[in-house]
Amino acid sequence: MHARIRAGDPDAFRELFRDHAQLVYRHAVRTTGDWSAAEDVVSLTFLEAWRLRGKLRDEGASPRPWLMGIAVDDLVREPIR
């Protein structure tokens, strides 16, 4: 799946979102205490993941740390209301 995401396959990216969006959302809600801000973080995280998809590592590694790193960066970079 990683190679397909790196290649820009929308179905693979949809699968990535389906499998990991709730993880990002739960982390953002815990961090911000605001469900609306958490939804924004999920959107920003996956937009940035799409932009950075070429940096996704090898097939054997979980994309979870990569996505959570992007989410944390988004939380730090974007002041939450």
Legacy VTK file of the C-alpha trace (Angstrom):
# vtk DataFile Version 3.0
C-alpha trace
ASCII
DATASET POLYDATA
POINTS 81 float
0.000 0.000 0.000
2.865 2.425 0.759
4.113 2.324 -2.825
0.600 3.016 -4.078
0.263 5.998 -1.737
3.662 7.349 -2.835
2.523 6.959 -6.455
-0.588 9.048 -5.744
-3.182 6.265 -5.897
-6.396 7.841 -4.530
-7.826 4.469 -3.464
-4.742 3.698 -1.372
-4.879 7.153 0.201
-8.593 6.678 0.939
-7.683 3.428 2.698
-4.993 5.247 4.700
-7.573 7.840 5.757
-10.156 5.190 6.630
-7.645 3.262 8.746
-6.042 6.194 10.583
-8.297 9.267 10.649
-9.890 8.290 13.971
-6.452 7.895 15.578
-5.474 11.411 14.478
-8.864 12.767 15.547
-8.703 11.223 19.044
-5.200 12.600 19.580
-6.267 16.058 18.412
-9.354 16.056 20.668
-7.218 15.072 23.668
-4.696 17.779 22.818
-7.094 20.613 22.012
-10.183 19.698 24.022
-12.206 20.917 21.044
-13.878 18.547 18.566
-14.132 21.232 15.875
-10.430 22.070 16.118
-9.690 18.336 16.057
-11.589 18.004 12.774
-9.449 20.822 11.366
-6.306 19.001 12.497
-7.455 15.812 10.739
-8.055 17.763 7.530
-4.706 19.532 7.730
-2.891 16.305 8.586
-4.226 14.388 5.610
-3.753 17.312 3.229
-0.134 17.518 4.344
0.219 13.721 4.142
-0.951 13.864 0.526
1.555 16.615 -0.204
4.366 14.672 1.511
3.317 11.209 0.297
6.665 10.716 -1.463
8.350 10.660 1.957
6.308 7.721 3.274
8.751 4.984 4.206
9.017 1.302 3.334
6.172 -1.173 3.146
7.039 -2.940 6.410
6.694 0.182 8.530
3.354 1.383 9.817
2.284 4.783 8.489
1.015 5.619 11.983
4.177 7.359 13.296
4.496 9.323 10.047
0.879 10.521 10.240
1.079 11.312 13.949
4.257 13.302 13.347
2.397 15.362 10.764
-0.532 15.819 13.173
1.747 16.971 15.992
3.453 19.410 13.631
0.030 20.747 12.617
-0.972 21.160 16.266
2.223 23.099 17.007
2.189 25.167 13.818
-1.491 26.163 13.808
-2.731 27.967 16.910
-5.947 26.338 18.050
-8.805 28.777 18.603
LINES 1 82
81 0 1 2 3 4 5 6 7 8 9 10 11 12 13 14 15 16 17 18 19 20 21 22 23 24 25 26 27 28 29 30 31 32 33 34 35 36 37 38 39 40 41 42 43 44 45 46 47 48 49 50 51 52 53 54 55 56 57 58 59 60 61 62 63 64 65 66 67 68 69 70 71 72 73 74 75 76 77 78 79 80
